[in-house]
Amino acid sequence: MASSAIELLLVSLPQLTRGAAQTLAISGLGIVFATVGGVLYGVLATLGRRTLNIALQVYLELFRAIPVLVWLYLVFFGLPIVFSVSIPSFWCAVLVLGLWGASEIGEVVRGALTSLPRGQREAGLSIGLSGLQLYGYVLLPQALKRMTPPTINLYTRIVKTSSLAVLIGVVEVIKAGQQIIERTYESVLIYGALFLFFFFVCYPLSAASRALERRWAHS
């Protein structure tokens, strides 16, 4: 029985590998877009512009109030109907994950920046730093310690949430596993392999977050 299970895994490995590559690609691109967008959101939210803050708050609440699955459906099925714009399912998943992740990471960045002593901003401006230099050389480096652990935890959520892409036709690792199960009826074995895949991807991120928190708590 063990030999047949190993044989099935070996036969299924190419299909699972292709699905895993899709999952990692969606997650990786989503994390990049979420990080860049989140930092931009956090910086803009601390500029003190009322109109800008209202727009950012609306953006945040939309992604907090509406589930990611609904956003996937709205973008994938809604855009072609309303605006005649069709986005491939892969890039639709990347876009939605990036926008959702940016709203979450943006709040982390904003919180980290606003927690810094106000004197840091005033000191930077008093020596003639531009706004870009102030954030790039003074504020963001100091906020890095505070925002990195929760941001890494959000990365694990993006990886896990990427599995929703199966519902708009992306053949990622979950879909690949389902296709193998439909053919072989070996659900326990395949779902066990999927469990191990997500564990080995997400656990190092969670462990890194905890390690950084412990290290920086004593520094």
N, C-alpha and C positions, 0 to 999 in steps of 0.2 A: 504493500500500500504506500509506504514511504517512497519507494522508487517511482511509482506511478505519479505521485504528487510532484516529485522533483522533475520528472519528465514533462509533466504538464506545464510547470513553471518555465522550464527551459524553452519549450515550444512557444509559450505565450510571451516570453521576455521581449522579443522585438516589438510586438504590438504595445505592450505596457511601456516600453522605453520611449516609443514615439509619443504616446499619451503623456508620459511624465515630462518629456521635453516641451510639449505644448503647455502643460501646467506651469513649469518653471519659467517659460518665456512670458506667459501672461502675468505671472506673479512678479517676475523681475522687472518687466517694463512698467507694470502698475506701481511697483515700489519706487522706481525712478521718478515717474511722473508725480506720484503722491508726495515724494520728498521735496522735489523742486517747487511744486505748487503749494505745499504746506509751509515751506520757509517763506515763500512770497506772501502767502496769506498772513502768516504771523507778523511779518514786517509791516505790511500794509495796515494791519489791525492796530498797530501801536503808533501810527502817525497822528492820531487824534483828529482825523477828518470825519465829520459827522455823516456826510452823505456816503462816503466810502465804507464806514462802519456799518451803516444800515444795509448796504448791498452785501457786505460780507456776512452779516447776521442772517439775511434772507437765504443766502447760499448755504450756510451752515445748517439752518433749520430744515431746509428742503431735503438735505441728505441725511439728517437725523430722523426726520419724521417719516420719510418714504424708504421702505426696505430696498436693499441693493437689487434684489430680484425684480422688483417693480421697475427700477431704473433700467435694468437690462432690457426688459420688455419694451419700455417706452422708447429707448434709443434704437433698438434693433427693429421693432415693428412700427413704431410711431413716426420716426423721421421719414421713411419712404412714403407714408400715407400723407403726412401733413406738408412736408417740404420737398418731397421727391428726391430725398438724399438717402442713399443706401450705403451703410457701413458694413464691411465684412464682419462676420461674427467674432473672429479673433480680435480685431481692433476695437470692436464694440465693447468686448469684455475688458480690454486694456483701458479704454477711455473711461468706462464707468468705475472701475476699480481705482483708477488714478484720481478721478474727481472726488469719489467718496473718501479715499485715503487722504487726499489733500485737505479736506474739511476737518478730518480728525487730527492729522498731524499739525495742521495750522493752529488749532486750539492749543495743542501742546506747546508749540513754538511761542504763541502769543502769551501763554501763561508763564513760560520761562523768561521771556523778555520783560514782562511787566513785574516779575518778582525781583529783578535786579534793582539795586539802590538807584534812586533818581540821580544821585550825584555823578554816576558813571556817564550818563548821557550829557549832563551839563559840563562835565570836565572835558569830554571829547569835543563838544561844540566850542568850548572856550579856547581851545588850542587851534581852532580853525579847520577841524576835520569836516569834510563834506558828509552829507547824509549816508552815501554809499560807504565811505571810509568808516564812519561811526559804527555802522552795523557790521561791516566786514572785519574790522580790526579790534573793536571794543566790545560791542554788545553780544553778537552771536557767539564769539569764542567763549565768553563767560557763561552764556546760557546753555552751551553745549552739554555740560555735565548734567544739568537739570532735565534737559529734554531727550537725551539719548536713550535711557532705559525705557520710558513709556513709548518712545517712537519705535524701538525694536519690538516691543510687544504688539504694536499695531502692524508691524511687518508680518508677524505670524498670523494675524487676523486676515490680512490681505491674501496670504498663501492659502489659508483654509477657505476663504470666501471665493477664491478663484474657481472652486469646484462648481459654482453656480453656472459657469459658462457652458456646462453640458446642456442646459435648458434652452440655449439659443443655437445649438448645433455644433459647438466646438468639440472635437474629438480629443478631449484632454484625458488625463489618467483615469478618472471615474468612468467616463464613457467607454474607454478602451476596456476597462475591467468588466463593465456591463456586457459589452459585446462578446467577451470571452465566456462569461457566465451563460449567456444565451446559447452559446455553442456547446459548452461542456457540462453545464449544470453544476459546476464546482464552486458554489458561491462562497463557502467558508474559506477555502484556500485563497481565492482571488481577493476577497475582501480583507483577508489577513495580510496579503501582500500590499494592498492599498493602505491598510493601517500602518504597516511598517514604513512605507514611503513617506506618508505625512509626518509620522513620528520623527524620522531621521532628518526631515527637512526643518520641522518646526522646533524640535527640542533644543538643538544647538542655539537657535535664536533666543529662546526663553532662558537658557542657561547663561548666555552672554549678557542678557539684560540683568539677571540677578547678580552675576559676578561684577558688572560695572557698578551697580548700586552699592554693593558691599565695599568695593574698592574706593569709590568716590565718597562714601559716607565717612571714611576715616581720613580722607585727605584734606 
